[in-house]
Structure formats: structure tokens, C-alpha cells
Amino acid sequence: MNVTEAVTSRRSVREFLDKPVDLETIRRVMDTARWAASGCNYQPWEATIVTGQPLKDLQAKITTTPPQEAEYDWTAPGQEDAYKGRLNAVSKGMFGSMGIARDDGEGRMKAMARNATSFDAPAVLFCYFPRLMKEAQWSDTGMWLQTVALLLREEGLDSCFQEFMALYANVIRDFLGLDHDRYMLFCGMAIGYRDPDAPLNNFEREREPLDDTVKFVGF
């Protein structure tokens, strides 16, 4: 698989096959991802990847604990219509693929609750970094996470980024043995093999036209 194929075939997968991910494959992906770019070579990212019974134990704690207030805000762009429209478009496709109507609040909440078990993915990466890291290092961490996602595609695997996990940062930090004062829990990443037949993995996604977001000068 070349880079273009990895980029265009990557999507947020929310239905996984009941198939474990072996340690050798995950180690290979994570070892290669070390070469992701980072300003000043800080390499701010850290992570723990959990599977098997430990993952089930953590998910049991998450599903029985009320959510906390997230330590950062991922909803702010929704204040502008253009960004809100992009959110509404992907929500329409996602819930539509599951046959959940717009006015079915209970159905939507039930579907969103599957985030707590990372859509039954066989492995979950939990990403965190020291709180002294600022916006530039958050950006670097995002580049690293994208690198991980693309390398997973090369291995025939898929993923789903989960900012949702920030709602359970305290539970996750406790489980992983992380110092609350030192570490920001950034996100989770569900990892596994995509169910190719699941409608939830096949609805049409939208992207803005290139010329609406990128300008070319001097060519």
C-alpha cells in the first residue's frame, strides 16, 4: 500500500471484526511512527496500548463511572456555521447508516455510548503527554497520531480517534498509573480489523473542495 492509498482508505472505523491484533504488528507500527515530525525534536507524545482482559477491566470502570468535564474543548469550531455544517454532514451519514433518525435522541445516545468500549475494537491506544506541552506540541502529537493511523492501514488495520476518552481522563490515568498533575490525557485510538460489510464503515464522507481551503501563489 502506498501513502496515497493509506490516506484515502483511512477512515474512522466503528465496527471491528472479532480478531485480535498481535504484539509484533503493533510494535512494528509504533517503532516506525517514532520518525514522525516534531518541532525541536521534542517528541512530546506518550501512549499505552491496552488489549485483552486489562482492556475489558478498564472499560468496565469507564462504563460505570459518570463522565467528567473534559480538560480541553473540541467543540468550539461549532460556533461558526461552516464548521457546524461539516459536523452535521458526517453525523447525518453516520447515524443514517445505522438507521437512526435525527429526532431519535435515545437511539443517538445509545450509539454514542459505544465510544466507551471503543466500538469493541480488540486494542486501544491511550495517548497522553506532560501538561507543560503547549499548542505546538499538541500539533506534533496530532501528526504522530496520524502517522500511526496510516501505518496501521499499511498493515491492513484500521482505527478511530476518540477525543471522547477525555471525558474519562481521571479513570484512565488511575488505571494506567499516570500522575494526574503531570499528564494530560489527550485521546484514545481504537485499533483493529475493519468489518468491511458494516454500513457504519461504508457511508460516504465529505471533504471540502481543495480550492476552498488551499491557495497557490507564485506557480
C-alpha positions as a Markdown table, in Angstrom:
| # | Residue | x | y | z |
|---|---|---|---|---|
| 1 | Met | 0.0 | 0.0 | 0.0 |
| 2 | Asn | 1.4 | 3.4 | -1.0 |
| 3 | Val | 0.9 | 6.6 | 1.0 |
| 4 | Thr | -1.9 | 7.8 | -1.2 |
| 5 | Glu | -3.8 | 4.6 | -0.7 |
| 6 | Ala | -3.3 | 4.7 | 3.0 |
| 7 | Val | -4.5 | 8.3 | 3.2 |
| 8 | Thr | -7.6 | 7.8 | 1.1 |
| 9 | Ser | -8.6 | 4.5 | 2.6 |
| 10 | Arg | -8.2 | 5.6 | 6.2 |
| 11 | Arg | -11.5 | 6.4 | 7.9 |
| 12 | Ser | -12.9 | 6.3 | 11.4 |
| 13 | Val | -13.9 | 2.7 | 11.8 |
| 14 | Arg | -16.7 | 1.9 | 14.3 |
| 15 | Glu | -17.3 | -1.8 | 13.6 |
| 16 | Phe | -14.4 | -4.2 | 14.0 |
| 17 | Leu | -14.0 | -7.9 | 13.4 |
| 18 | Asp | -13.6 | -10.2 | 16.4 |
| 19 | Lys | -9.9 | -10.7 | 15.5 |
| 20 | Pro | -7.0 | -9.9 | 17.9 |
| 21 | Val | -4.1 | -7.7 | 17.0 |
| 22 | Asp | -0.7 | -9.3 | 17.6 |
| 23 | Leu | 2.0 | -7.5 | 19.6 |
| 24 | Glu | 4.6 | -7.8 | 16.8 |
| 25 | Thr | 2.4 | -5.9 | 14.4 |
| 26 | Ile | 1.7 | -3.1 | 16.9 |
| 27 | Arg | 5.3 | -2.8 | 17.9 |
| 28 | Arg | 6.3 | -2.5 | 14.2 |
| 29 | Val | 3.8 | 0.3 | 13.7 |
| 30 | Met | 4.8 | 2.2 | 16.8 |
| 31 | Asp | 8.5 | 1.7 | 16.2 |
| 32 | Thr | 8.2 | 3.3 | 12.7 |
| 33 | Ala | 5.9 | 6.1 | 14.0 |
| 34 | Arg | 8.8 | 7.3 | 16.1 |
| 35 | Trp | 10.0 | 9.1 | 12.9 |
| 36 | Ala | 7.0 | 11.5 | 12.8 |
| 37 | Ala | 8.0 | 15.1 | 12.7 |
| 38 | Ser | 8.1 | 17.2 | 15.8 |
| 39 | Gly | 9.2 | 20.8 | 16.5 |
| 40 | Cys | 12.7 | 21.0 | 18.1 |
| 41 | Asn | 12.6 | 17.1 | 18.1 |
| 42 | Tyr | 10.7 | 17.2 | 21.4 |
| 43 | Gln | 8.7 | 14.1 | 20.5 |
| 44 | Pro | 6.1 | 15.0 | 23.2 |
| 45 | Trp | 3.8 | 12.0 | 22.7 |
| 46 | Glu | 3.5 | 9.1 | 25.0 |
| 47 | Ala | 1.0 | 6.2 | 24.9 |
| 48 | Thr | -0.1 | 2.9 | 26.4 |
| 49 | Ile | -1.8 | 0.3 | 24.2 |
| 50 | Val | -4.2 | -2.0 | 26.0 |
| 51 | Thr | -5.8 | -5.2 | 24.9 |
| 52 | Gly | -7.3 | -8.4 | 26.3 |
| 53 | Gln | -8.6 | -8.7 | 29.9 |
| 54 | Pro | -6.9 | -5.4 | 31.0 |
| 55 | Leu | -8.8 | -3.6 | 28.4 |
| 56 | Lys | -12.1 | -5.2 | 29.5 |
| 57 | Asp | -11.3 | -4.2 | 33.1 |
| 58 | Leu | -10.7 | -0.6 | 32.1 |
| 59 | Gln | -13.8 | -0.4 | 30.0 |
| 60 | Ala | -15.8 | -1.8 | 32.9 |
| 61 | Lys | -14.6 | 1.1 | 35.0 |
| 62 | Ile | -15.4 | 3.6 | 32.2 |
| 63 | Thr | -18.9 | 2.4 | 31.7 |
| 64 | Thr | -19.7 | 2.5 | 35.4 |
| 65 | Thr | -18.2 | 6.0 | 36.0 |
| 66 | Pro | -20.0 | 9.3 | 35.3 |
| 67 | Pro | -18.2 | 11.4 | 32.7 |
| 68 | Gln | -16.1 | 14.3 | 34.0 |
| 69 | Glu | -15.7 | 17.7 | 32.5 |
| 70 | Ala | -13.2 | 17.4 | 29.6 |
| 71 | Glu | -9.9 | 19.2 | 30.2 |
| 72 | Tyr | -10.0 | 20.7 | 26.7 |
| 73 | Asp | -12.7 | 21.8 | 24.3 |
| 74 | Trp | -13.1 | 20.1 | 20.9 |
| 75 | Thr | -16.5 | 21.7 | 20.2 |
| 76 | Ala | -15.5 | 25.4 | 19.8 |
| 77 | Pro | -15.5 | 25.3 | 15.9 |
| 78 | Gly | -19.2 | 24.6 | 16.0 |
| 79 | Gln | -19.8 | 28.3 | 16.8 |
| 80 | Glu | -19.3 | 29.0 | 13.1 |
| 81 | Asp | -21.8 | 27.8 | 10.6 |
| 82 | Ala | -19.2 | 26.4 | 8.1 |
| 83 | Tyr | -17.7 | 24.1 | 10.7 |
| 84 | Lys | -21.0 | 23.2 | 12.2 |
| 85 | Gly | -22.2 | 22.2 | 8.7 |
| 86 | Arg | -19.3 | 19.8 | 8.3 |
| 87 | Leu | -20.1 | 18.2 | 11.7 |
| 88 | Asn | -23.8 | 17.9 | 10.7 |
| 89 | Ala | -22.8 | 16.3 | 7.4 |
| 90 | Val | -20.8 | 13.5 | 9.0 |
| 91 | Ser | -23.4 | 13.0 | 11.7 |
| 92 | Lys | -26.1 | 12.6 | 9.0 |
| 93 | Gly | -24.0 | 10.0 | 7.2 |
| 94 | Met | -23.1 | 8.1 | 10.4 |
| 95 | Phe | -26.5 | 7.9 | 12.0 |
| 96 | Gly | -28.2 | 7.4 | 8.7 |
| 97 | Ser | -26.0 | 4.3 | 8.1 |
| 98 | Met | -27.4 | 2.9 | 11.3 |
| 99 | Gly | -31.0 | 3.8 | 10.5 |
| 100 | Ile | -31.2 | 6.2 | 13.4 |
| 101 | Ala | -33.5 | 9.2 | 12.7 |
| 102 | Arg | -32.4 | 12.8 | 13.5 |
| 103 | Asp | -35.2 | 13.1 | 16.1 |
| 104 | Asp | -34.3 | 9.7 | 17.8 |
| 105 | Gly | -32.4 | 11.1 | 20.7 |
| 106 | Glu | -32.4 | 7.8 | 22.6 |
| 107 | Gly | -31.0 | 6.0 | 19.6 |
| 108 | Arg | -28.3 | 8.5 | 19.1 |
| 109 | Met | -27.2 | 8.4 | 22.7 |
| 110 | Lys | -27.1 | 4.6 | 22.7 |
| 111 | Ala | -24.9 | 4.7 | 19.5 |
| 112 | Met | -22.6 | 7.3 | 21.0 |
| 113 | Ala | -22.3 | 5.3 | 24.2 |
| 114 | Arg | -20.4 | 2.7 | 22.2 |
| 115 | Asn | -17.4 | 5.0 | 22.4 |
| 116 | Ala | -16.9 | 3.8 | 26.0 |
| 117 | Thr | -15.9 | 0.4 | 24.8 |
| 118 | Ser | -14.1 | 1.8 | 21.7 |
| 119 | Phe | -16.7 | 0.1 | 19.4 |
| 120 | Asp | -15.4 | -3.3 | 20.6 |
| 121 | Ala | -12.0 | -2.9 | 19.0 |
| 122 | Pro | -9.5 | -5.5 | 20.2 |
| 123 | Ala | -6.9 | -2.9 | 21.2 |
| 124 | Val | -7.0 | 0.7 | 22.3 |
| 125 | Leu | -4.1 | 3.2 | 22.3 |
| 126 | Phe | -4.4 | 5.9 | 25.0 |
| 127 | Cys | -2.3 | 9.0 | 24.2 |
| 128 | Tyr | -1.1 | 11.5 | 26.8 |
| 129 | Phe | 1.7 | 14.0 | 27.3 |
| 130 | Pro | 3.1 | 16.2 | 30.1 |
| 131 | Arg | 0.9 | 19.2 | 30.8 |
| 132 | Leu | 3.9 | 21.6 | 30.1 |
| 133 | Met | 3.4 | 20.9 | 26.4 |
| 134 | Lys | 1.6 | 23.7 | 24.6 |
| 135 | Glu | -0.2 | 24.2 | 21.3 |
| 136 | Ala | 2.8 | 23.5 | 19.1 |
| 137 | Gln | 3.4 | 20.2 | 20.9 |
| 138 | Trp | -0.3 | 19.3 | 20.7 |
| 139 | Ser | 0.0 | 19.7 | 16.9 |
| 140 | Asp | 3.1 | 17.5 | 16.9 |
| 141 | Thr | 1.2 | 14.8 | 18.8 |
| 142 | Gly | -1.6 | 15.0 | 16.1 |
| 143 | Met | 1.0 | 14.4 | 13.4 |
| 144 | Trp | 2.3 | 11.4 | 15.3 |
| 145 | Leu | -1.2 | 10.0 | 15.7 |
| 146 | Gln | -1.9 | 10.5 | 12.0 |
| 147 | Thr | 1.4 | 8.7 | 11.3 |
| 148 | Val | 0.2 | 5.8 | 13.5 |
| 149 | Ala | -3.1 | 5.6 | 11.7 |
| 150 | Leu | -1.5 | 5.5 | 8.2 |
| 151 | Leu | 1.0 | 2.8 | 9.3 |
| 152 | Leu | -1.9 | 0.8 | 10.7 |
| 153 | Arg | -3.5 | 1.0 | 7.2 |
| 154 | Glu | -0.3 | -0.4 | 5.7 |
| 155 | Glu | -0.7 | -3.4 | 8.0 |
| 156 | Gly | -4.3 | -3.9 | 7.0 |
| 157 | Leu | -5.6 | -2.5 | 10.2 |
| 158 | Asp | -7.9 | 0.4 | 11.0 |
| 159 | Ser | -8.5 | 2.9 | 13.8 |
| 160 | Cys | -10.8 | 5.5 | 15.2 |
| 161 | Phe | -9.6 | 8.6 | 17.1 |
| 162 | Gln | -11.5 | 9.1 | 20.3 |
| 163 | Glu | -11.5 | 12.5 | 21.9 |
| 164 | Phe | -14.4 | 11.0 | 23.9 |
| 165 | Met | -11.9 | 9.5 | 26.2 |
| 166 | Ala | -11.1 | 12.9 | 27.6 |
| 167 | Leu | -14.4 | 12.6 | 29.5 |
| 168 | Tyr | -12.8 | 9.7 | 31.5 |
| 169 | Ala | -9.3 | 11.1 | 31.9 |
| 170 | Asn | -9.2 | 10.5 | 35.7 |
| 171 | Val | -10.3 | 6.9 | 35.4 |
| 172 | Ile | -7.8 | 6.2 | 32.6 |
| 173 | Arg | -4.9 | 7.9 | 34.4 |
| 174 | Asp | -5.6 | 5.9 | 37.5 |
| 175 | Phe | -5.7 | 2.7 | 35.6 |
| 176 | Leu | -2.5 | 3.4 | 33.7 |
| 177 | Gly | -0.7 | 4.7 | 36.8 |
| 178 | Leu | -0.2 | 8.2 | 35.5 |
| 179 | Asp | 0.3 | 11.3 | 37.7 |
| 180 | His | -2.8 | 13.5 | 37.3 |
| 181 | Asp | -0.8 | 16.6 | 37.9 |
| 182 | Arg | 1.8 | 15.8 | 35.3 |
| 183 | Tyr | -0.1 | 14.2 | 32.5 |
| 184 | Met | -2.9 | 15.4 | 30.2 |
| 185 | Leu | -4.9 | 12.5 | 28.8 |
| 186 | Phe | -5.3 | 13.5 | 25.1 |
| 187 | Cys | -7.4 | 10.9 | 23.4 |
| 188 | Gly | -7.9 | 7.2 | 22.7 |
| 189 | Met | -7.5 | 5.3 | 19.4 |
| 190 | Ala | -9.5 | 2.2 | 18.7 |
| 191 | Ile | -7.4 | -0.3 | 16.7 |
| 192 | Gly | -8.4 | -3.4 | 14.9 |
| 193 | Tyr | -9.6 | -5.0 | 11.7 |
| 194 | Arg | -12.4 | -3.3 | 9.9 |
| 195 | Asp | -15.7 | -5.1 | 9.3 |
| 196 | Pro | -15.9 | -4.5 | 5.5 |
| 197 | Asp | -19.6 | -5.2 | 5.3 |
| 198 | Ala | -20.8 | -2.9 | 8.2 |
| 199 | Pro | -22.8 | 0.1 | 6.8 |
| 200 | Leu | -21.3 | 2.2 | 9.5 |
| 201 | Asn | -17.9 | 1.7 | 7.9 |
| 202 | Asn | -19.1 | 2.5 | 4.4 |
| 203 | Phe | -21.2 | 5.7 | 4.4 |
| 204 | Glu | -20.0 | 8.5 | 2.1 |
| 205 | Arg | -17.7 | 11.0 | 3.8 |
| 206 | Glu | -17.4 | 14.6 | 2.6 |
| 207 | Arg | -14.3 | 16.8 | 2.2 |
| 208 | Glu | -14.2 | 20.4 | 1.3 |
| 209 | Pro | -13.0 | 21.2 | -2.3 |
| 210 | Leu | -9.3 | 21.8 | -2.5 |
| 211 | Asp | -9.6 | 25.4 | -3.8 |
| 212 | Asp | -11.9 | 26.3 | -0.8 |
| 213 | Thr | -9.1 | 25.6 | 1.7 |
| 214 | Val | -5.8 | 25.9 | -0.1 |
| 215 | Lys | -4.4 | 28.8 | -2.2 |
| 216 | Phe | -1.5 | 28.6 | -4.6 |
| 217 | Val | 0.7 | 31.7 | -5.1 |
| 218 | Gly | 3.7 | 32.1 | -7.5 |
| 219 | Phe | 3.2 | 29.0 | -9.5 |
